[in-house]
Amino acid sequence: MLCRSAPQIILAIALGMLCPETAWSQEAPRVIRVDVGLVLVNVALFDSRQQPMIGYQKGDIELYEDGVRQEITYFGRDDLPLNIALVLDVSGSIIPILPEIKGAADRALDALRPVDAVALFAFARRVRRIVDYTTEHERVVQSISDLSAGGGTALVDALYSSALSLRQMPADRRRVIVMISDNQGMPVNRYTERQAIEEAQEAGAVVYGIQVKGERDPLRWAMPAGIFSRRIRDAIKKAGNMKRFAEATGGSLLSVEKLKGIENSFREFMRQMSSQYYIGYFSNNPKRDGTLRKIEVQLSKAGRSRLGNPKIQHRRAYFAPRSP
């Protein structure tokens, strides 16, 4: 199958033509299992100032699978509109800074194009979809201003619910989840972190996280001194972490000390999304053995001559299909 455009590739993925069946672990982020020969890799280049680079060409890139060079079948960018799930933490630890988060989130939406749709999710102990996907951004702004905070932090469930909502949307848009939270998940989730990440991968969604400074670690705050045991720490680790969400889906996490950073972070994510390229190739390894195959993207000699030594961000591995 020869994919001729990025929209066609995205449509194929979302419609199940590429049948992604995902797998994930903390040790091997950005892993996706595919059931046909085409392997799709998102690639972004950043200069020495960490600014996204554009304008590079197919001949600037070399791609290797398990150390063996592959022929790049597709190389390009797309300008599809976005479906963005904006997921706001309204748990108890957010109460002191909720007004600032509201204002910053409102202003961040100005970075969207008129054709981009956004849905609003709010989560504490439970996840609520406040506004369904809409291009009427003012509806979202008004609903953000009405939010109140209190309760636990079901960070994993928030990812799962927002990813599920994107998977149920039409396949003619790129799918993005933007989470704003202090990243202090609590063990109140219905789903596991692995389930949530796999749901995001199956949706073809990229997760971007904005970590704000909340009040205090919720469990440490609630426990008397000396009771913060290994078991409690392990429970918190299993309660979700936006960095792992982002790494597993090819996104990124930005931490902000000042609330102005939320708006700046949102705009930075928009720049990153607009600078991504798609590389598609058919593996020359014919085995359908379900093994993990490592991907390496690097610059060719011509690319190094033209572009210097940029940082390359890309998906690092995938699982090969397995014969029935």
N, C-alpha and C positions, 0 to 999 in steps of 0.2 A: 504493500500500500504506500503510495507516494503522496505525502501531504504537501499541498502547494501554498498554503497560507496559514498564518497563526490562528485566525478565526476558525478555519476548518479543523485545526488540531484541537483547539479548545472545545469546539462543538463535539468532536469525536470523543474526547475524554468525558465530557459531561453527560453525553448520551449513552455512555457505556461501550462505545465501539472499541475503546482501548481497554475496557474492563479493569480499572485499577483495583487491585486487591492488596491492601496496605499492610505493612508491618513496621514496628518501631521499637527502639530500645534507647536508653539513655546513652549507651556507648556508641551507637551508630545513628546519629541524627540524619534527617533528610533522606529517609529511605522509603521507596515506594515499590510495590510489586506490580508488574504488568503481565498481561496474559497474551500479548502478541509481540511480534518482533520489534515494533517501533518503541524506542526509548526517547522520552522527551526530557530535556534538561533546561531549566531556567538559568541564565548566566547574567551576572552583572559585574562590571569593572569599575573600580574606584581609584582615583588618583591619589597622590601623596597627601592631599588635603582632605581625603575621604569624600570627595565629590564624585557622584556618578559620572561615568564616561559614556558617550555615545559616538556613533560614526565609525566604529570599527567594522571590519568586513569578515566574510567567511574565511578568507585566506589568512587572516590574522590569528585564527584559532586552530588549535589541534586538540582532539579529544581521544582519550585512551580508556579502554575498559580492561581491567586487570592487567595493565601494562601493555596491551596490544592496541595499536592505533586503529581508529574506526573512521569510516568514510561518513562525513556529515552530509545527510540527505536534505535537511531543511535548516535554514538559518534566516532569522528575521525578527521583526518586532510587530506589535499590533497596537491599534488605538481603540480597542473595544471599550464601550462604557463599562462602568463598574457597578456591581452590587456589593455594598459595604454593610456589614453588620457592625454597628457601633455598640460596644458592650461596656457599660459603666458599672463599676463597683460602688454600691451604696450600702456597704456593711458598716458596722459600728465603728471600726477604726478609721473610717473616712469622714465621720461626722464633722470634725473640726475644719476640714478643708473642702467640704462638699460645695459651698457657695463658689469658691474659686474654680473648682473643677467644672461646675456648670458653665461659668463664664468662658473658660478656656475652650471647652468643648463646643460651645456655641460659635465662637470665632473660628475654630478649626474647620467647621463645615464650610466656611467661605472658600476653602481650597478646592472644593468639589466643582466639577463642571455641571452645567444645567442638566446634562443627560445622565449623570451618575445618580443612582438610587441608593438610599440609605435606610436601614431599619434600626430602631433603637431597642436595645435590651438593657435591663437593669437587674442586678443580682445582689442578694445578700445571702440568706440561708436558702432561698428559692430564686429561680430565674423567671423573669417576666419579660414578655415581648410587649413593649409599650406602643411602638409604632411599627406597622408593617412596611415593607420596602416601598419607597416613594421617591419621586423626584421633586416633591414639594418640600424642600428642606426646611422651610419655616415651621411646618408641622412638627418636625423633630426638635427644632430649637425651642418651641413652646413647651413641648413635653419634657424636655430636659429641665426647664425652669421649674416644673411642678414636682420634681423628684424629692423624696425625703430618704433619710438613711437610718439604719439600725439593723442589728442582727449579725449572724455568722457570715462566712465568706465561702460560698460554693463555687470556687474558681473553675474547677473541672466541669461541673454541670453547665456553667456559663459557656464554656467552649463547646461542649457537646450540643447544647440547644441551638446556639447560633450557627454552628456548622450544619446541623440537620436542616435548619431553615434554608440555608443556601443551597443545599443539595436538592431541595424541592422546588427551586426556582428554575425558570427557563435557562437554556444553555447558551444564550447569545451574549453573555456578559462575563467578564472576569469576576472572580469571587474573592473577597477580601474580608478578613475579620480584624477589627481594631479594638483592642482591649485596653481600658484605662483602669488601673488598679494599683493598690500598694503591694500587690503580689504576696499577700499574707493569707494564703489559703488555709481553711480549717477543714477537719475531717467530718464534713457534713454532706458530702457528695453522694449522689445515687449511682454515679458512673465512676469507673476507674480512669486514671489519667491516660492509660493506653487506649481505652475505648474512645475517649474524647479525641485524642490525636488521630486515631484511625478514621473517625467520622469526618474530621477536617480534611484528611488526605483524600478520602473517598469523594468528598465534595469538590476537590480541586481547589480548596481555599488556601490562601497564604495568610498566616497570622502575624500581625504586627502588635507589639506590646508597648505601652507607655507606663512605666512604673513611677508612681508618685510616692511621696513620703507620708505614710499614714501615721496614726497616733503611736501605737506600740504593737509588738507581736501579740496577737489576741490571746493565745494560750498562755504565754509567759505572764501576761498582764493578769489573767484570771487565776493563776495558780499561786499559792503561797511559796515563799522562797524555799529552795531545796527540793521541790517536787518535780522540777522540770527534768524529767528522766529521759533516758534513751528512747523508751517506748513512745513518749510524747513527741520527741523530735522526729522519730520515724513516721509518726502519724502526720505530722506537718509536711514532711517531704512528700508523702503520698497524696497530699491535698492539692497538688498542682503547682506549677511554676511556669510563668509566661515565657521565660527563656527557653525552656524545653519545648513549649508549644511552637515558638517561632522557629527554632532550629529544625524541628521535625518537619516543618512545612515550607522551609526556604525563606522565611521572613526574618525579622530582626526585633530586638528589644532595645529601647532607649530608656534610661533612667533620668528623671528630672528632679532637681532640688526645688526649683521655683515653678509655680504654676504656669507662668508664661511659657515654660518649656513644652507644655502640652500642645499648644498651638504650633510651635516650631517643629515639634516631633511629627505631628500630623502632616505638615507640609513636607517634611523630609521623607516620610513614607511615600507621599505622592510622587516625589522626585525619583525615589528608588523604583517604584512601579513603572514609571514612564521610561526608565532607562534599561529595563530588562530585555534581554533577547531570548529567543527560543532556539535551541539546537535540537534537531531530531536526527536520529540515526538508527539503522538496523544492525543489531549486533552480529558480528561475524562468527560468534560462538553459537553453533546450532543446537547445543545441548539444552534440553528442557528438564533441568535437574533441580530447579528451585533454589539454587545456591545464591549467596550474596555476591554481587559483582561490584567492584569498586570502580568509580568514575573519576578520572582526572582531566581537568580542562587546563590547558596552558597556552601561552602564546607561541606562535610559530616564529621562525627567525625573522620573517618579514614583519610580524606583529611586534616583536621586541624592538626592531629598528624604528618602527613608526610610533609606537605607544610607550616605550620605556618599560617600566617595571610596575604596572598597576596591581592592586589587590584584586584577586578574582574570587567571586562568591558564586557558588553553584551547588546543586545537589550532588552529594558525595557517593551515593550507592543506590542500587536497586536490587530486588530479588527477581531472578529469572523465572519464567513460567515453568510449571511442572507438568509433565505428561500425565494424563489421566490414568 
